[in-house]
Amino acid sequence: MANYTIIGSDQKQYGPVTAEQLREWIRDGRVNQQSQIKAEGDAAWRPLSAFPEFADLFGGGTTGPTSSAAPPAFPSGSGREVALQAVKAPAIALIAIASLGIAYYVLSGLFALFHGGMMFHREMPPNIPPQMRAFIEGMRGPMAGVISLGIAAVNSFVLFGAINLLRLRNYGVAMVTSVVAMLPCQCCCVLGLPAGIWALVIMNKPEVKSQFG
């Protein structure tokens, strides 16, 4: 499917954008039949009314431009700028959650490795089975430190992916990051779950997905 570039009322070029994004702008009144459009691969600019693939949005009419036509309306930013604004909030939320996770698990892991216990833990109930007690006690030693540092590494990956999301880079990494953020091993899993879902919903929008580098 071809992409399109548009000349806005400020005489600046915007795009490329997909046909679906352009159809949405037509429905929103952001472009009209006189807006100058160029399809990918075309050398010349033409009015939107000259593109039969969009004629159904104008009631089937394909009238050409007139000298008295009003300047074409257009959003204040290009397709990429619109996408950057869309991913900004969920990306920042993931960055904050990952940063908290890194700080918590690094400190917890180092404490366990050098002091043989967890920074924050509750006393075990007295009626716990001996086998379970031994297992939990073992997890409070060096093994707990290794696990904590491993989870800190997972949070580092989430941070890396969230930065990529913020910059519209590496779509696959950003998608995996959103899923990992929802895992229950995160110290902020209650926040990571909605933030991850939020990011996935935004990234699956065609106008956002098409802008990833």
Protein Blocks (a to p, Z undefined) as FASTA:
>chain_A
ZZdddddfkopaeddddfklmmmmmmnopacfklccddehiabdcdfklpmklmmmnnop
acdcdfkbccddddfbdfklmmmmmmmmmmmmmmmmmmmmmmmmmmmmmmmmmnopafbd
cdddfkbcfklmmmmmmmmmmmlmmmmmmmmmmmmmmmmmmmmmmnopakllmmmmmmmm
mpmkbmklmmmmmmmmmmmmmmmpmklmmmpZZ
